[in-house]
Amino acid sequence: MELRPYEPGADEDDLWTLKRAFERGLGAGTGGEEKEALYEAKLTPAYRERYLDWVGRCVATDPRCVTVADDDAPVGYAFVLPERLAMIWDAAVLNELYVAPEHRGTGVADDLMDAACALASEQDLPLDRLVLDVDPENARARAFYDRHDFEPWGEMVARPLP
């Protein structure tokens, strides 16, 4: 398994496939049919274009912010927001970490986490922390983050926009 930076143009389709699986897993695995339908509904061609454009802008700022786990094709990724966005949570932000189900339990997620932590430790941050948002219903992810010494830090709340 090789860990390498995301390559705009070459990796877009594979990253989108993984991102779609990430979103579908969140919808189906952490809520009922309503949440699953909500997450599925956003996976439109327009969302794909916006997401990949945003990834491209982030990678243009820091080519290492998306690390891909490659096993003859991308099977997972870690996306740490570029340092210029650290003020969002006064810390480095692990935006997404995903590994395809058939590669879970192989150490790929641990390697991606190590890469994310290494990148985050190089950022000039208001607070020396790596933060992420994890759904409380996602027991597998919570156990993974617990194993990597993450602990509760505040609580995110949200409201729908009109």
DSSP file with accessible surface (Angstrom, degrees, kcal/mol):
  #  RESIDUE AA STRUCTURE BP1 BP2  ACC     N-H-->O    O-->H-N    N-H-->O    O-->H-N    TCO  KAPPA ALPHA  PHI   PSI    X-CA   Y-CA   Z-CA
    1    1 A M              0   0  103      0, 0.0     2,-0.4     0, 0.0    70,-0.2   0.000 360.0 360.0 360.0 129.7    0.0    0.0    0.0
    2    2 A E  E     -A   70   0A 112     68,-2.6    68,-3.5     2,-0.0     2,-0.5  -0.897 360.0-152.3-109.2 134.2    1.4    3.4   -1.0
    3    3 A L  E     +A   69   0A  64     -2,-0.4    66,-0.2    66,-0.2    74,-0.0  -0.923  33.0 153.5 -99.8 132.0    0.4    6.7    0.6
    4    4 A R  E     -A   68   0A  25     64,-2.3    64,-3.6    -2,-0.5     2,-0.1  -0.973  46.5 -83.3-152.1 162.1    0.8    9.6   -1.7
    5    5 A P  E     -A   67   0A  67      0, 0.0    62,-0.2     0, 0.0    59,-0.1  -0.392  53.6 -98.6 -67.7 147.8   -0.6   13.0   -2.4
    6    6 A Y        -     0   0    6     60,-2.4    60,-0.1    57,-0.3    59,-0.1  -0.400  33.4-142.4 -59.9 139.8   -3.8   13.3   -4.3
    7    7 A E     >  -     0   0   97     -2,-0.1     4,-2.8    -3,-0.1     5,-0.3  -0.913  12.5-134.6-113.0 104.9   -3.2   14.1   -8.0
    8    8 A P  T  4 S+     0   0   74      0, 0.0     2,-1.3     0, 0.0    44,-0.0  -0.256  90.9  15.9 -54.7 142.8   -5.8   16.5   -9.5
    9    9 A G  T  4 S+     0   0   56      1,-0.1     4,-0.3     0, 0.0     3,-0.2  -0.413 126.3  55.7  88.8 -57.4   -7.0   15.3  -12.8
   10   10 A A  T  4 S+     0   0   66     -2,-1.3     4,-0.2    -3,-0.2    -1,-0.1   0.838 115.6  33.2 -77.5 -33.8   -5.7   11.8  -12.4
   11   11 A D  S  X S+     0   0    8     -4,-2.8     4,-3.1     1,-0.1     5,-0.3   0.400  86.1 101.6-105.4   1.5   -7.5   10.9   -9.1
   12   12 A E  H  > S+     0   0   65     -5,-0.3     4,-2.6     1,-0.2     5,-0.2   0.916  84.6  44.7 -58.8 -47.9  -10.7   12.8   -9.5
   13   13 A D  H  > S+     0   0  109     -4,-0.3     4,-2.2     1,-0.2    -1,-0.2   0.925 116.7  46.3 -63.8 -42.5  -12.9    9.9  -10.4
   14   14 A D  H  > S+     0   0   63     -4,-0.2     4,-2.3     2,-0.2    -2,-0.2   0.911 112.8  49.7 -66.6 -41.4  -11.5    7.6   -7.8
   15   15 A L  H  X S+     0   0    4     -4,-3.1     4,-3.2     1,-0.2     5,-0.2   0.930 110.7  50.5 -63.7 -41.5  -11.7   10.3   -5.1
   16   16 A W  H  X S+     0   0   15     -4,-2.6     4,-2.9    -5,-0.3     5,-0.2   0.911 108.1  52.6 -62.9 -40.2  -15.3   10.9   -6.0
   17   17 A T  H  X S+     0   0   70     -4,-2.2     4,-2.0     1,-0.2    -1,-0.2   0.935 113.9  43.2 -59.6 -44.1  -16.1    7.2   -5.8
   18   18 A L  H  X S+     0   0   13     -4,-2.3     4,-2.6     2,-0.2    -2,-0.2   0.918 113.4  51.0 -68.3 -42.5  -14.6    7.1   -2.3
   19   19 A K  H  X S+     0   0    4     -4,-3.2     4,-2.7     2,-0.2     5,-0.2   0.918 109.4  51.1 -61.4 -42.8  -16.3   10.4   -1.3
   20   20 A R  H  X S+     0   0   73     -4,-2.9     4,-2.8     1,-0.2     5,-0.2   0.926 111.2  47.6 -61.1 -43.3  -19.7    9.0   -2.5
   21   21 A A  H  X S+     0   0   33     -4,-2.0     4,-2.5    -5,-0.2    -2,-0.2   0.900 110.6  53.1 -64.9 -39.0  -19.1    5.8   -0.4
   22   22 A F  H  X S+     0   0   37     -4,-2.6     4,-2.1     2,-0.2    -2,-0.2   0.954 112.8  43.3 -58.0 -51.0  -18.1    7.9    2.6
   23   23 A E  H  X S+     0   0    9     -4,-2.7     4,-2.5     1,-0.2    -2,-0.2   0.912 114.1  49.6 -65.3 -42.5  -21.3   10.0    2.3
   24   24 A R  H  X S+     0   0   97     -4,-2.8     4,-2.9     1,-0.2     5,-0.3   0.890 109.6  52.4 -64.5 -38.2  -23.6    7.0    1.7
   25   25 A G  H  X S+     0   0   42     -4,-2.5     4,-2.5    -5,-0.2    -1,-0.2   0.902 109.9  48.7 -64.3 -40.2  -22.0    5.2    4.7
   26   26 A L  H  X S+     0   0   31     -4,-2.1     4,-1.3    -5,-0.2    -2,-0.2   0.933 114.7  45.4 -63.8 -45.1  -22.7    8.2    6.9
   27   27 A G  H  < S+     0   0    0     -4,-2.5     9,-0.3     1,-0.2     4,-0.3   0.943 122.5  34.2 -64.7 -46.8  -26.3    8.4    5.7
   28   28 A A  H  < S+     0   0   50     -4,-2.9     3,-0.3     8,-0.2    -2,-0.2   0.843 122.7  44.2 -79.1 -32.8  -27.1    4.7    5.9
   29   29 A G  H  < S+     0   0   57     -4,-2.5    -1,-0.2    -5,-0.3    -2,-0.2   0.579 116.6  39.7 -93.3  -9.8  -25.0    3.8    9.0
   30   30 A T  S  < S+     0   0    9     -4,-1.3     2,-0.3    -5,-0.2    -1,-0.2   0.181 117.8  12.1-127.6  18.9  -25.8    6.7   11.3
   31   31 A G  S    S-     0   0   37     -3,-0.3    -1,-0.0    -4,-0.3     2,-0.0  -0.974  79.5 -78.5-171.6-176.0  -29.4    7.3   10.9
   32   32 A G     >  -     0   0   49     -2,-0.3     4,-2.3    -3,-0.1     5,-0.2   0.002  64.1 -71.0 -87.0-164.9  -32.7    6.1    9.6
   33   33 A E  H  > S+     0   0  168      1,-0.2     4,-2.7     2,-0.2     5,-0.2   0.841 128.9  58.3 -60.8 -34.5  -34.1    6.2    6.1
   34   34 A E  H  > S+     0   0  174      2,-0.2     4,-2.2     1,-0.2    -1,-0.2   0.935 109.2  43.1 -63.8 -46.2  -34.6   10.0    6.2
   35   35 A K  H  > S+     0   0   46      2,-0.2     4,-2.6     1,-0.2     5,-0.3   0.916 113.2  52.8 -66.9 -40.4  -31.0   10.7    6.9
   36   36 A E  H  X S+     0   0   91     -4,-2.3     4,-2.4    -9,-0.3    -2,-0.2   0.934 110.9  46.8 -59.9 -44.6  -29.9    8.1    4.3
   37   37 A A  H  X S+     0   0   59     -4,-2.7     4,-2.6     1,-0.2    -1,-0.2   0.893 110.7  53.2 -65.3 -38.0  -32.2    9.8    1.7
   38   38 A L  H  X S+     0   0  121     -4,-2.2     4,-1.0     2,-0.2    -2,-0.2   0.938 112.3  43.3 -62.9 -47.6  -30.8   13.2    2.6
   39   39 A Y  H  X S+     0   0   55     -4,-2.6     4,-0.5     1,-0.2     3,-0.4   0.898 115.0  49.9 -66.6 -40.3  -27.2   12.2    2.2
   40   40 A E  H >< S+     0   0   84     -4,-2.4     3,-1.3    -5,-0.3    -2,-0.2   0.910 105.1  58.2 -64.4 -39.9  -28.0   10.3   -1.1
   41   41 A A  H 3< S+     0   0   70     -4,-2.6    -1,-0.2     1,-0.3    -2,-0.2   0.783 100.0  56.9 -64.2 -27.4  -29.9   13.3   -2.5
   42   42 A K  H 3< S+     0   0   73     -4,-1.0     2,-2.3    -3,-0.4    -1,-0.3   0.682  80.6  91.4 -79.2 -13.3  -26.9   15.6   -2.2
   43   43 A L    <<  +     0   0   23     -3,-1.3    -1,-0.2    -4,-0.5    -2,-0.1  -0.248  60.5 141.5 -81.8  56.9  -24.7   13.4   -4.4
   44   44 A T     >  -     0   0   60     -2,-2.3     4,-2.5    -3,-0.1     5,-0.2  -0.431  69.4-105.0 -91.1 165.4  -25.6   15.1   -7.6
   45   45 A P  H  > S+     0   0  111      0, 0.0     4,-2.3     0, 0.0     5,-0.2   0.888 123.6  53.7 -56.7 -37.0  -23.4   15.9  -10.6
   46   46 A A  H  > S+     0   0   61      2,-0.2     4,-2.5     1,-0.2     5,-0.2   0.909 108.5  48.1 -65.6 -41.1  -23.4   19.6   -9.4
   47   47 A Y  H  > S+     0   0   48      2,-0.2     4,-3.1     1,-0.2     5,-0.2   0.919 109.6  53.8 -64.2 -41.6  -22.2   18.6   -5.9
   48   48 A R  H  X S+     0   0   66     -4,-2.5     4,-2.8     1,-0.2     5,-0.3   0.943 110.3  46.7 -56.1 -48.0  -19.5   16.4   -7.4
   49   49 A E  H  X S+     0   0  123     -4,-2.3     4,-2.3     1,-0.2    -2,-0.2   0.929 114.5  46.2 -62.7 -45.6  -18.2   19.3   -9.4
   50   50 A R  H  X S+     0   0  181     -4,-2.5     4,-2.3     2,-0.2    -1,-0.2   0.908 114.0  48.7 -63.0 -43.8  -18.3   21.7   -6.4
   51   51 A Y  H  X S+     0   0   11     -4,-3.1     4,-2.8     2,-0.2    -2,-0.2   0.956 113.7  44.7 -62.8 -49.5  -16.6   19.1   -4.2
   52   52 A L  H  X S+     0   0    6     -4,-2.8     4,-2.5    -5,-0.2    -1,-0.2   0.866 112.5  52.3 -66.7 -34.0  -13.8   18.3   -6.6
   53   53 A D  H  X S+     0   0   82     -4,-2.3     4,-2.3    -5,-0.3    -1,-0.2   0.922 111.0  48.0 -63.5 -43.0  -13.3   22.1   -7.4
   54   54 A W  H  X S+     0   0   69     -4,-2.3     4,-2.6     2,-0.2    -2,-0.2   0.932 111.0  49.8 -64.4 -44.5  -13.0   22.7   -3.6
   55   55 A V  H  X S+     0   0    0     -4,-2.8     4,-3.0     1,-0.2     5,-0.2   0.937 110.3  52.2 -57.3 -44.8  -10.5   19.8   -3.2
   56   56 A G  H  X S+     0   0   26     -4,-2.5     4,-2.1     1,-0.2    -2,-0.2   0.902 109.3  48.3 -59.4 -41.6   -8.5   21.3   -6.1
   57   57 A R  H  X S+     0   0  136     -4,-2.3     4,-1.4     2,-0.2    -1,-0.2   0.906 113.0  48.3 -66.3 -40.2   -8.4   24.7   -4.5
   58   58 A C  H  X S+     0   0    0     -4,-2.6     4,-2.5     1,-0.2     3,-0.3   0.936 112.5  47.9 -64.3 -44.8   -7.3   23.1   -1.2
   59   59 A V  H  < S+     0   0   10     -4,-3.0    -2,-0.2     1,-0.2    -1,-0.2   0.853 106.4  57.9 -66.3 -32.5   -4.6   21.0   -2.9
   60   60 A A  H  < S+     0   0   84     -4,-2.1    -1,-0.2    -5,-0.2    -2,-0.2   0.861 110.8  44.0 -64.4 -32.8   -3.4   24.1   -4.8
   61   61 A T  H  < S+     0   0   69     -4,-1.4    -2,-0.2    -3,-0.3    -1,-0.2   0.889 138.2   6.3 -76.1 -42.8   -2.8   25.8   -1.4
   62   62 A D    ><  -     0   0   21     -4,-2.5     3,-2.3    -5,-0.1    -1,-0.3  -0.833  64.2-159.8-144.4 102.5   -1.2   22.7    0.1
   63   63 A P  T 3  S+     0   0   79      0, 0.0     3,-0.4     0, 0.0   -57,-0.3   0.679  92.5  56.0 -59.7 -14.1   -0.5   19.7   -2.2
   64   64 A R  T 3  S+     0   0  106      1,-0.2    16,-0.2   -59,-0.1    55,-0.1   0.463  75.7  96.7 -96.1  -0.1   -0.3   17.4    0.8
   65   65 A C  S <  S+     0   0    1     -3,-2.3    15,-2.8    -7,-0.2     2,-0.6   0.769  84.1  49.7 -68.7 -22.0   -3.7   18.2    2.3
   66   66 A V  E    S- B   0  79A   1     -3,-0.4   -60,-2.4    -4,-0.3     2,-0.5  -0.964  73.1-169.3-116.1 115.8   -5.3   15.1    0.6
   67   67 A T  E     -AB   5  78A  20     11,-2.7    11,-2.2    -2,-0.6     2,-0.4  -0.904   7.6-154.9-104.2 130.6   -3.4   11.9    1.2
   68   68 A V  E     -AB   4  77A   3    -64,-3.6   -64,-2.3    -2,-0.5     2,-0.6  -0.872  10.6-143.5-108.0 134.8   -4.5    8.9   -0.9
   69   69 A A  E     -AB   3  76A   0      7,-2.6     6,-3.1    -2,-0.4     7,-0.9  -0.897  27.7-164.1 -92.5 119.2   -3.9    5.2    0.1
   70   70 A D  E     +AB   2  74A  25    -68,-3.5   -68,-2.6    -2,-0.6     2,-0.2  -0.937  29.1 167.2-118.1 123.1   -3.2    3.5   -3.2
   71   71 A D  S    S-     0   0   76      2,-2.5    -2,-0.0    -2,-0.5    -1,-0.0  -0.658  93.5 -52.2-127.4  68.4   -3.3   -0.3   -3.8
   72   72 A D  S    S+     0   0  162     -2,-0.2    -2,-0.1   -70,-0.0     0, 0.0   0.270 142.6  26.8  71.0 -10.3   -3.2   -0.2   -7.6
   73   73 A A  S    S-     0   0   43     -4,-0.0    -2,-2.5   -59,-0.0     2,-0.1  -0.907 110.1 -77.5-164.3 153.1   -6.1    2.3   -7.3
   74   74 A P  E     +B   70   0A  16      0, 0.0    -4,-0.3     0, 0.0     3,-0.1  -0.368  45.2 170.1 -60.1 131.3   -7.1    4.6   -4.5
   75   75 A V  E     -     0   0A  13     -6,-3.1    25,-3.1     1,-0.4     2,-0.3   0.340  64.0  -1.9-121.3  -2.0   -8.8    2.7   -1.6
   76   76 A G  E     -BC  69  99A   0     -7,-0.9    -7,-2.6    23,-0.3    -1,-0.4  -0.966  58.9-159.9-175.6 168.0   -8.9    5.5    1.0
   77   77 A Y  E     -BC  68  98A   0     21,-2.5    21,-2.5    -2,-0.3     2,-0.4  -0.990  12.5-147.4-158.3 157.0   -8.0    9.0    1.8
   78   78 A A  E     -BC  67  97A   1    -11,-2.2   -11,-2.7    -2,-0.3     2,-0.6  -0.998  15.1-162.7-126.6 133.9   -7.4   11.6    4.5
   79   79 A F  E     -BC  66  96A   0     17,-3.1    16,-2.2    -2,-0.4    17,-1.4  -0.942   7.7-178.2-123.9 104.8   -8.3   15.2    3.9
   80   80 A V  E     - C   0  94A   2    -15,-2.8    14,-0.2    -2,-0.6     3,-0.1  -0.912  33.7-116.4-100.8 126.1   -6.7   17.8    6.3
   81   81 A L        -     0   0    9     12,-2.5    12,-0.3    -2,-0.5     5,-0.0  -0.312  40.3 -94.9 -60.7 145.8   -7.8   21.3    5.6
   82   82 A P    >   -     0   0    0      0, 0.0     3,-2.4     0, 0.0     4,-0.2  -0.204  35.3-107.1 -59.4 154.9   -5.0   23.6    4.5
   83   83 A E  G >  S+     0   0   84      1,-0.3     3,-2.5     2,-0.2     4,-0.3   0.834 116.0  68.7 -53.2 -35.9   -3.3   25.7    7.2
   84   84 A R  G 3  S+     0   0  138      1,-0.3     3,-0.3     2,-0.1    -1,-0.3   0.717 100.8  49.8 -62.2 -15.3   -5.0   28.9    5.9
   85   85 A L  G X  S+     0   0   35     -3,-2.4     3,-2.1     1,-0.2     4,-0.3   0.325  77.3 104.7-102.8   8.0   -8.3   27.4    7.1
   86   86 A A  G X>> +     0   0    4     -3,-2.5     5,-1.7     1,-0.3     3,-0.7   0.744  66.7  71.0 -63.3 -21.5   -7.1   26.5   10.6
   87   87 A M  G 345S+     0   0  130     -3,-0.3    -1,-0.3    -4,-0.3    -2,-0.1   0.664  76.6  83.0 -71.3 -11.8   -8.9   29.5   12.1
   88   88 A I  G <45S+     0   0   97     -3,-2.1    -1,-0.2     1,-0.2    -2,-0.2   0.942 119.9   2.8 -55.9 -48.9  -12.2   27.6   11.4
   89   89 A W  T <45S-     0   0   84     -3,-0.7    -1,-0.2     2,-0.5    -2,-0.2   0.111 104.3-108.7-122.6  19.3  -11.8   25.7   14.7
   90   90 A D  T  <5S+     0   0   75     -4,-0.5    37,-1.1     1,-0.2     2,-0.3   0.811  96.7  63.9  56.9  29.5   -8.6   27.3   16.0
   91   91 A A  S   <S-     0   0    0     -5,-1.7    -2,-0.5    35,-0.2    -1,-0.2  -0.961 101.5 -68.2-161.8 172.4   -6.9   24.0   15.1
   92   92 A A  E     -d  130   0B   0     37,-2.2    39,-2.8    35,-0.4     2,-0.5  -0.514  52.5-141.2 -69.8 146.1   -6.0   21.7   12.3
   93   93 A V  E     -d  131   0B  10    -12,-0.3   -12,-2.5    37,-0.2     2,-1.1  -0.958  12.5-155.1-121.7 118.9   -9.1   20.1   10.8
   94   94 A L  E     -C   80   0A   4     37,-3.1    39,-0.5    -2,-0.5   -14,-0.2  -0.821  19.0-178.3 -85.6 100.9   -9.3   16.5    9.7
   95   95 A N  E     -     0   0A  57    -16,-2.2     2,-0.3    -2,-1.1    -1,-0.2   0.911  60.7  -5.6 -71.0 -44.7  -12.2   17.1    7.2
   96   96 A E  E     -C   79   0A  13    -17,-1.4   -17,-3.1    -3,-0.1     2,-0.3  -0.991  49.5-177.8-152.5 145.2  -12.5   13.5    6.1
   97   97 A L  E     +C   78   0A  17     -2,-0.3     2,-0.4   -19,-0.2   -19,-0.2  -0.954  22.1 165.6-140.9 124.1  -10.9   10.1    6.6
   98   98 A Y  E     -C   77   0A  21    -21,-2.5   -21,-2.5    -2,-0.3     2,-0.4  -1.000  18.0-174.5-144.4 139.9  -12.3    7.2    4.7
   99   99 A V  E     -C   76   0A   6     -2,-0.4   -23,-0.3   -23,-0.2     5,-0.1  -1.000  37.4-108.2-131.6 132.8  -11.2    3.6    3.8
  100  100 A A    >   -     0   0    7    -25,-3.1     3,-2.4    -2,-0.4     4,-0.4  -0.270  34.6-113.9 -57.4 141.9  -13.1    1.3    1.5
  101  101 A P  G >  S+     0   0   73      0, 0.0     3,-1.4     0, 0.0    -1,-0.1   0.843 113.6  59.2 -51.6 -37.9  -14.8   -1.5    3.5
  102  102 A E  G 3  S+     0   0  142      1,-0.3    -2,-0.1     3,-0.0   -27,-0.0   0.652 108.7  46.3 -70.7  -9.3  -12.7   -4.3    1.9
  103  103 A H  G X >S+     0   0   33     -3,-2.4     3,-1.1   -28,-0.2     5,-0.5   0.358  85.1 115.2-112.0   4.3   -9.5   -2.5    3.2
  104  104 A R  T < 5S+     0   0   93     -3,-1.4    -4,-0.0    -4,-0.4     0, 0.0  -0.452  73.3  29.4 -73.4 147.2  -10.6   -1.9    6.7
  105  105 A G  T 3 5S+     0   0   81     -2,-0.1    -1,-0.2     1,-0.0    -3,-0.0   0.528  94.5  98.5  82.6   7.1   -8.8   -3.7    9.5
  106  106 A T  T < 5S-     0   0   88     -3,-1.1    -2,-0.1     0, 0.0    -1,-0.0   0.443 101.2-103.5-103.7  -4.5   -5.6   -3.8    7.4
  107  107 A G  T  >5S+     0   0   24     -4,-0.1     4,-2.3     3,-0.0     5,-0.2   0.334  90.3 117.4  96.6  -5.5   -3.8   -0.8    9.0
  108  108 A V  H  ><S+     0   0    4     -5,-0.5     4,-2.6     1,-0.2     5,-0.2   0.928  76.0  49.7 -62.0 -44.3   -4.6    1.6    6.1
  109  109 A A  H  > S+     0   0   25     -6,-0.3     4,-2.7     1,-0.2    -1,-0.2   0.901 109.8  51.6 -62.4 -40.0   -6.7    3.9    8.3
  110  110 A D  H  > S+     0   0   41      2,-0.2     4,-2.6     1,-0.2    -1,-0.2   0.918 110.2  49.0 -61.8 -42.5   -3.9    4.0   10.9
  111  111 A D  H  X S+     0   0   74     -4,-2.3     4,-2.2     2,-0.2    -2,-0.2   0.907 111.8  48.7 -64.3 -41.1   -1.4    5.0    8.2
  112  112 A L  H  X S+     0   0    0     -4,-2.6     4,-2.5     2,-0.2    -2,-0.2   0.905 110.9  50.7 -65.4 -39.9   -3.8    7.7    6.9
  113  113 A M  H  X S+     0   0    0     -4,-2.7     4,-2.9     2,-0.2     5,-0.2   0.921 108.9  51.5 -63.1 -42.9   -4.3    9.0   10.4
  114  114 A D  H  X S+     0   0   95     -4,-2.6     4,-2.4     1,-0.2    -2,-0.2   0.921 111.0  48.2 -59.4 -42.0   -0.5    9.1   10.9
  115  115 A A  H  X S+     0   0   25     -4,-2.2     4,-2.4     2,-0.2    -2,-0.2   0.913 111.9  49.6 -65.0 -41.3   -0.1   11.1    7.7
  116  116 A A  H  X S+     0   0    1     -4,-2.5     4,-2.7     1,-0.2    -2,-0.2   0.926 112.1  47.7 -63.5 -43.9   -2.9   13.5    8.8
  117  117 A C  H  X S+     0   0   53     -4,-2.9     4,-2.5     2,-0.2    -2,-0.2   0.896 110.6  52.1 -65.2 -39.0   -1.3   14.0   12.2
  118  118 A A  H  X S+     0   0   47     -4,-2.4     4,-0.8    -5,-0.2    -2,-0.2   0.933 112.5  44.7 -63.6 -45.5    2.1   14.6   10.6
  119  119 A L  H >X S+     0   0    9     -4,-2.4     3,-1.1     1,-0.2     4,-0.5   0.945 113.3  50.8 -63.5 -46.0    0.7   17.2    8.3
  120  120 A A  H >< S+     0   0    5     -4,-2.7     3,-1.4     1,-0.3    -2,-0.2   0.887 104.2  57.9 -60.9 -37.6   -1.3   18.9   11.0
  121  121 A S  H 3< S+     0   0   96     -4,-2.5    -1,-0.3     1,-0.3    -2,-0.2   0.735 103.3  54.9 -68.5 -17.5    1.7   19.1   13.3
  122  122 A E  H << S+     0   0  115     -3,-1.1    -1,-0.3    -4,-0.8    -2,-0.2   0.577  89.6  97.7 -88.2 -10.6    3.5   21.1   10.7
  123  123 A Q  S << S-     0   0   11     -3,-1.4     2,-0.9    -4,-0.5   -31,-0.1  -0.489  80.8-120.5 -79.8 148.8    0.8   23.7   10.5
  124  124 A D        -     0   0  128     -2,-0.2   -38,-0.1   -33,-0.1    -2,-0.1  -0.808  48.3-179.1 -86.4 104.9    1.0   27.0   12.3
  125  125 A L        -     0   0   21     -2,-0.9     3,-0.1     1,-0.1   -34,-0.1  -0.807  43.4-134.6-115.3 149.0   -2.1   26.7   14.5
  126  126 A P  S    S+     0   0   59      0, 0.0     2,-0.4     0, 0.0   -35,-0.2   0.909 104.7  20.7 -61.9 -41.4   -3.9   28.8   17.1
  127  127 A L  S    S-     0   0   77    -37,-1.1     2,-2.2     2,-0.1   -35,-0.4  -0.994  86.6-121.1-127.6 136.8   -4.2   25.7   19.3
  128  128 A D  S    S+     0   0  148     -2,-0.4     2,-0.3    -3,-0.1   -37,-0.1  -0.502  73.2 111.9 -78.8  77.7   -2.0   22.6   18.8
  129  129 A R        -     0   0  102     -2,-2.2   -37,-2.2   -39,-0.1     2,-0.5  -0.986  60.1-141.2-145.4 152.9   -4.9   20.2   18.2
  130  130 A L  E     -d   92   0B  30     -2,-0.3     2,-0.3   -39,-0.2   -37,-0.2  -0.988  32.3-173.2-113.0 121.2   -6.3   18.2   15.4
  131  131 A V  E     +d   93   0B  11    -39,-2.8   -37,-3.1    -2,-0.5     2,-0.3  -0.799  10.9 170.3-116.5 158.5  -10.1   18.3   15.4
  132  132 A L        -     0   0   30     -2,-0.3     2,-0.5   -39,-0.2   -37,-0.1  -0.972  32.7-116.0-156.1 165.1  -12.8   16.5   13.5
  133  133 A D        -     0   0  108    -39,-0.5     2,-0.4    -2,-0.3    -2,-0.0  -0.935  32.8-179.3-107.9 124.9  -16.5   16.0   13.5
  134  134 A V        -     0   0   32     -2,-0.5    -2,-0.0     8,-0.0     0, 0.0  -0.994  31.0-117.6-128.1 133.2  -17.7   12.4   14.1
  135  135 A D    >   -     0   0   33     -2,-0.4     3,-2.1     1,-0.2     7,-0.2  -0.504  18.9-136.5 -66.2 129.0  -21.3   11.3   14.2
  136  136 A P  T 3  S+     0   0   94      0, 0.0    -1,-0.2     0, 0.0     6,-0.0   0.754 104.6  59.0 -61.4 -20.1  -22.1   10.0   17.7
  137  137 A E  T 3  S+     0   0  136   -107,-0.2     2,-1.5     1,-0.1     3,-0.2   0.557  81.8  90.2 -83.2  -7.5  -24.0    7.1   16.0
  138  138 A N    <>  +     0   0   46     -3,-2.1     4,-2.7     1,-0.2     5,-0.2  -0.620  51.2 171.1 -92.1  80.6  -20.8    6.0   14.1
  139  139 A A  H  > S+     0   0   74     -2,-1.5     4,-2.4     1,-0.2    -1,-0.2   0.863  73.7  53.7 -61.8 -39.0  -19.5    3.5   16.7
  140  140 A R  H  > S+     0   0  155      2,-0.2     4,-2.1     1,-0.2    -1,-0.2   0.945 112.5  43.6 -62.2 -47.4  -16.7    2.2   14.4
  141  141 A A  H  > S+     0   0   18      2,-0.2     4,-2.9     1,-0.2     5,-0.3   0.926 112.5  52.8 -64.7 -43.3  -15.4    5.7   13.7
  142  142 A R  H  X S+     0   0   87     -4,-2.7     4,-2.7     1,-0.2    -1,-0.2   0.914 109.6  48.7 -60.0 -42.1  -15.6    6.7   17.4
  143  143 A A  H  X S+     0   0   56     -4,-2.4     4,-2.3    -5,-0.2    -1,-0.2   0.911 111.2  50.9 -63.9 -40.3  -13.7    3.6   18.5
  144  144 A F  H  X S+     0   0   27     -4,-2.1     4,-1.1     2,-0.2    -2,-0.2   0.948 113.1  44.3 -61.1 -48.5  -11.0    4.4   15.8
  145  145 A Y  H  <>S+     0   0   26     -4,-2.9     5,-2.6     1,-0.2     3,-0.3   0.884 111.3  53.9 -68.3 -35.8  -10.6    8.0   17.0
  146  146 A D  H ><5S+     0   0   92     -4,-2.7     3,-1.8    -5,-0.3    -1,-0.2   0.926 106.2  53.3 -59.5 -43.3  -10.6    6.9   20.6
  147  147 A R  H 3<5S+     0   0  148     -4,-2.3    -1,-0.2     1,-0.3    -2,-0.2   0.786 106.4  53.5 -63.2 -25.7   -7.8    4.5   19.8
  148  148 A H  T 3<5S-     0   0   42     -4,-1.1    -1,-0.3    -3,-0.3    -2,-0.2   0.098 124.3-103.5 -98.8  23.1   -5.9    7.5   18.3
  149  149 A D  T < 5 +     0   0  141     -3,-1.8     2,-0.2     1,-0.2    -3,-0.2   0.676  68.0 151.1  68.0  23.4   -6.3    9.5   21.5
  150  150 A F      < -     0   0   42     -5,-2.6    -1,-0.2    -6,-0.1   -19,-0.1  -0.600  21.3-174.9 -78.2 147.2   -9.1   11.9   20.3
  151  151 A E        -     0   0  131     -2,-0.2    -5,-0.0     2,-0.0    -6,-0.0  -0.953  36.1 -76.0-138.9 157.9  -11.3   13.1   23.1
  152  152 A P        +     0   0  111      0, 0.0     2,-0.3     0, 0.0     3,-0.1  -0.266  45.3 178.1 -55.7 140.2  -14.5   15.2   23.3
  153  153 A W        -     0   0  106      1,-0.5     2,-0.0    -3,-0.0    -3,-0.0  -0.774  57.3 -45.0-147.5  90.5  -13.8   18.9   22.7
  154  154 A G  S    S-     0   0   73     -2,-0.3    -1,-0.5     1,-0.1     2,-0.3  -0.233  72.1 -94.8  76.2-170.0  -16.9   20.9   22.7
  155  155 A E        -     0   0  171     -3,-0.1     2,-0.3     2,-0.0    -1,-0.1  -0.961  24.5-132.7-149.9 129.5  -20.0   19.9   20.9
  156  156 A M        -     0   0   96     -2,-0.3     2,-0.3     2,-0.0    -2,-0.0  -0.644  23.8-174.8 -82.5 137.7  -21.1   20.9   17.4
  157  157 A V        -     0   0  123     -2,-0.3     2,-0.3     2,-0.0    -2,-0.0  -0.911   2.7-172.7-125.2 158.2  -24.7   22.0   17.0
  158  158 A A        -     0   0  101     -2,-0.3    -2,-0.0     2,-0.0     0, 0.0  -0.962  11.1-162.4-146.3 161.5  -26.5   22.9   13.7
  159  159 A R        -     0   0  184     -2,-0.3     2,-0.1     0, 0.0    -2,-0.0  -0.989  32.0-102.7-143.4 148.6  -29.7   24.3   12.4
  160  160 A P        -     0   0  112      0, 0.0    -2,-0.0     0, 0.0     0, 0.0  -0.406  34.8-125.2 -66.8 148.6  -31.3   24.2    9.0
  161  161 A L              0   0  151      1,-0.1     0, 0.0    -2,-0.1     0, 0.0  -0.740 360.0 360.0 -93.2 145.2  -31.1   27.3    6.9
  162  162 A P              0   0  156      0, 0.0    -1,-0.1     0, 0.0     0, 0.0  -0.258 360.0 360.0 -67.3 360.0  -34.3   28.9    5.5
